[in-house]
């Protein structure tokens, strides 16, 4: 397979979901151990993608989630509870975003009806 054009490769670096980081680098970035990343993977908080060689790769979005779990664990929350809290926080944020989009859409329609 030929290398991708530079512009497409650069676009992937801006993609929050692109699995750009190895386990070691990801752990270093959030101040955790590879074992912590494995544990939150086992708890199904994040599911790293695998490289062709089978190595775990993490995205920036996954690192933000992992960093939040690490904050909770560092504060004394058991890892399973921390993972559940982070999942619920993420779901709440998404629901609030969707509600705001629906509000904007509804207000735009009602303004057009006037």
Long-range contacts (C-beta under 8 A, 24 or more apart in sequence): 15-59, 16-59, 16-60, 16-61, 17-59, 17-61, 18-59, 18-60, 19-48, 19-49, 19-57, 19-58, 19-59, 19-62, 20-57, 20-58, 20-59, 20-60, 21-57, 21-58, 21-59, 21-60, 21-63, 22-55, 22-56, 22-57, 22-58, 23-48, 23-55, 23-56, 23-58, 26-58, 26-62, 26-63, 26-66, 29-63, 30-63, 30-66, 30-67, 30-70, 31-70, 32-66, 32-70, 36-66, 36-70, 36-73, 37-66, 39-79, 40-66, 40-69, 40-79, 40-83, 43-79, 43-80, 43-83, 44-83, 45-69, 45-83, 45-86, 45-87, 65-90
